[in-house]
Amino acid sequence: MSSTSQPDFELRSHLEQHESKGIAEADAVTTAFEARNNKDATLKVSKIRAITVIITLAGISFLNTMGSGILIAALPRIAQDVGLSEGLILWPAAVYALAAGCLLLIFGAVADVVGAKLMWVTGSFLFIVFTLAVGFAQTGIQIILFRTFLGVAISMCLPTAVSLITNTFPRGTWRNVAFAMNGMGQPLGYALGLVLGGIFTDTIGWRWAFYMMAMVNFCLSMASIWSLPAVRHHAEKKWIHRLADIDWLGAFILSVALGLLLYVLAMTSTSYRSVGHPANGTLLGVSVVLLVVFPLWMHRQTQKGRPALIPNKLWSNTSFTSICISVFFCWASLNGIEYFTTL
């Protein structure tokens, strides 16, 4: 009995040792994983500052579409007060989207050089100035011009918001909440803008809706100076030389292509027959050609090892492409609502 039990005892001891070793290794892996998660979840800033960052960024996103909602609701009265002709009644909304869409890539590239915070704060304060200018406008041309400048200002804020969020919050709940609030601000802002636009128009006047927007924007902009992180990209070159390295020609090609396309679409919004006008047809053709040239230029830049604004290989990323398509259709739906609410 002793000769047979001794090997069994040794075998059990050997198995228990391996089992203990496996449990220890599993515990070590679990501890390391939890430590990494805890590290990711640890805020780099105070909770008050973190909440302020979320409110500030989401607030500008909110005001971005809120202004469009106010404009759409008050557009008939605005057109009457400033003498905006029926053929130009959609232009205050169209030029805003045109200016913002054309300059997003350019300001995003510049922000990588001069800093996301500087670009965002500059755009935010310019947004205050031109929001007040819309409220003080006396002619239809002034409304259109100031709305164009508003589009320029917001194009400084929108592309830098993502960088500011990722540099403020580590991976985890805080970052997810920040992105969710930033995205949620746009539809909520537009919905509230429609309501407030109608209320202000029927009571104290549509101009006060824009004055109110400017006041809220001023508070958010002042808070951003303290709360937003200073995002700096360390490089051997001076910032002036890094500005020269930006793919300016690529940015110009895409911006002009989108600008011409949006212009033609805005012209056809009054009547689809206007697309057959020689000038509109020519501009549409130029836009299509430039949109074809852009990926060819990106390929050339990549082949020569130079900076490319949007490398073609980026579109092979399924997540990136699907998000872009989703955003495209979401904004198309929103803009469609804007158009039909004015009919």
N, C-alpha and C positions, 0 to 999 in steps of 0.2 A: 504493500500500500504506500509506503514511504517513497519507494522508487518511482511510482507513477504520479504521486501528488506533488513531488518536488518540481518536475517540469511544468505541471499545470500552474503552480504557484508563480514560477518564474515568467511563464507566458502572460498570466494575468497582470503581473507587475509591469511587464514590458508594455502591454496594451494601455495600462493606466497612465504610464509615463507619456506615451504618445498622445493619449487623449488629453492629458493635462497641458502638454505642449501645444496642441491644436487649439485648446480653449484659450490659452494665454495669447497665442498669435491672433486669434479672432478678437479677443478683448483689445489687443493693441491696435488692430485695424479699426475697430469701432471707436476707440478713444481718439485715434488720429482723425477719423471722419467727423466725429462730433466737434473736435477742436477746430477743424477747418470750417465747419458750418458756423460755429460760434464766432470765429474770426470774421467770416463773411458777414455775419449779422451785426457785428459791432459797428456802431456809427462812428464816423470820424469827427463829427461835430455834435454839439449839444442838441437835445431834442427840440428845444425852442427854435434854434437856428434851422434844424431840419424841416420843421413844420413851416417856417417862414419861407424856405426855399420852395417847398411844394406849393404853397399859396401864391407865391410870387410868379412862378412859371405857369401854373395853371390859370392864374388870374389874367395874364396877358393872352394866353390861348383863349380864355373866355371872352375877353374884350375884343379880340380879333374878329370873331364871328358875331358878337353882340352888335358891333357897329354895322355889320352888313344887315342884320335883322332889323335894326332901327331904321336904316336907310330904306329897306324894302317896304316896311310898314308906312313910312312917312313920305315915300317918293311922290305920290300924287300932290301932296301939299307942298313939298319942296319944289317940285317942278313949277307949281303955280306961283310960289313966292319969289323964286329966282329967275323965272322966265326960261325954264328948260324946255326946249321944243320936244315934240313927241318922238321925233326921229332920234333924239339923243337921250331919251328917258332911261334907257338901260345902261348908258355909258358910265355913270358913276359907280355902278357895281362891276361892270366889265373891266374898266381900267385898273381897279384895285387888284383883281385876280391876275390881270395881265402883268402888271408891274411886279407883284409878289412872285409869280411863277417864273418870270424871266430872270430874276436876280437871286433866287434861292441858292443856286449852285455857286455863283460868284461870291456872295457874302459868306457862304459856308467855307469856301476855300480860303478866303481872306482871314476868316476867324481862326483857322488853324495856325495862322502866322502871328496875328496880333493878339490873339487870346479870345476865348469864347465870352468871357465876362464883359470885356470892353466892348465887343460887338453888340452883345445883348443889351447892355445898359444904354449905349448910344442909340440903338434902334428904339428902345423903350421911351426915352425922352423925346426923340423925334416924333414918335407916335402921339405923345401928348400935344406937341406943338401943332401938328397938322389936324388932330382931332378938334382942337379949338378953332383952327382955321376953317374947318368945314362948318362949324357952328356960326362963325362970323361971315361966311361967304354971302355975297350979294348978287352974284350972277351965276348962270349955269356953267360957264367956262371955269369960274373959280371952283365950283363944286367938283368938276371933273379933274382939274389940276390937283387940288388938295387931296382928293381920293387917290390919285396916282401916287402922290408923295407918301400917303399912308401905306400904300402897297409896298413902296420901297422900304419904309421904316419897319414894317412887320417882317419883311424878308430878312432883316438882320437878326430878328429874334427867333424865328421858327427853327432854322437849322442848328442854332447853337444850344437850344434847349436840351436836346438829347445829350450833348457833351457835358453840359452842366449837371444833369441828373446823374450820369454815370460817374462823374468825378466827385459828386457829393455823397452818393449812397453806394455801399457795397452790395454785392449780390444778395438777394433775400427780400424780405417783406417790404422794407422801406423803399427799395428801388422799384418794386412792383407797384406799390401804392403811388409813387411819384409819377410813373409812366401812365397809370390808369387815370389819375386825376388830370394829368396834362391832356390826355386824349378826350376825357369826358367833358372838359371845359368847352370844347368847340360846339358840340350839338346843344349843350345847355345854354351857352351864350347866345346862339342864334335864336333858340326858342324864346328866351327871355327878352331878347332884343325885339322880336316881333310884338310881344305884349307891351313892353315899355314904349316902343315907338308909337303904337296906337294911343296909349294913355297920354304920353307927353303931347302928341299932336293935337289931341282933343281937349287938352287942359291948358298948360302954360306954354306950349309951343315945342316944335321938334328941335329947335336949337338947344334947348336946355337938356335934351337927352345926350347930346354930344358934350355939353359942358360937364354933365354928371360923369360921363365916361372919362373925361380928362382928369377930373378930381380923383377918381378911383385909381386911374393909371398913375397919377403923381405919387400917391401913397405907396403903390406897389414898386415904383421905380426907386423911390427913396429907400425902401426896405431892401431892395436888391443890392444896393451899394454895400450894405453890411453883410447880408446873408449869403450871396452867391460866392462860390469858391473862385479863386484866381487860377484858371487853367493855363498852365504854361508848358510849351513843348520845348525842351532843351535841345539846342542844335548849335553846331559850330559856326554856322553862318549867321550874319546879322539879319534882323528881320527884313530890312530893305532888300537884301539879296534873295531872301526866301520868297518875298513877294514876286520877284522877277522869275522865280522858278515855277510859279503857278501856270497851269496850262490855259493861258489867257485866250489863245486862239480857239481852243475847244469850247471854252466858256462862251466866247462870242458866237461861234457857230450855233450852239444849242440855244442860246438866249434869243438870237435873231430868229431862228426857226420857230421857236415856241411863240415869240412875240407876233410874228406874221400870221401864224396859224390862229392864235387867239383873236387877232384883229379881224381876220376874215370871218371867223365864227361869230364875232360880235356884230359885224356888218350884216351877216345873214340872219341874225336873230330877229330883225324887223321884217324881213321878207326873204324867203329862200331863193327867190328869183335873182336877188342881187349877187349871188355867187357867179352868175353868168356875165356879170359886168367885166369888161376887159381888165380893169385894174385889179379887181378882186381875184380874177382867174390867174393873173400873172403872179400876184403875191402868194397865192396858194401853191402855185407851181414852184416858186422859189423856196417856199417853206418845205415842201416835200423833198426837194433836191438836197437842202441842207440837212434834213433829218436822215437822209441816206448817207451823206458825206460824213456825219458825225461819228458813227461807229468805225468807218474806214480810217478816220483821223485817230481815233482811240487805238486802233490796231497798229498804226504807224508809230504812235508815241510809245506803245508797249514794246514794239520790236526794237526801237532805238534806245530803250532803257530810260526814257524820259517820263516825267510825271504825266499821268493820264487822269482826266477829271473823273470819268466813270469807266474803269477798265471793262472791256467786253466780257471777260471771264466772270465778272461779278454777277452777270445775269444767269450763269449756270448754277448759282446758289438758289435752290428751290425755295427756301424760306424767304430770302430777300425778294425774289421775283413775285411770289404769291402775295407777300405783304404789299408790294407796289401795286399789284393789280387790284387788291382789295381796297386800298386807299383811293385808287383812281375811280372805282365805281361808287364808293361812298361819297366822294366829293361831287361826282357827276350827279348823283341823286339829290344832294343838297343844293347844287346850283340849279337843277331842274325845278326844285321846289321854289327857289328864289324867283325864277322866271314866271312860273304859273301863278304865283301870289300877286304879281303885278297886273295880271290880265283882268 
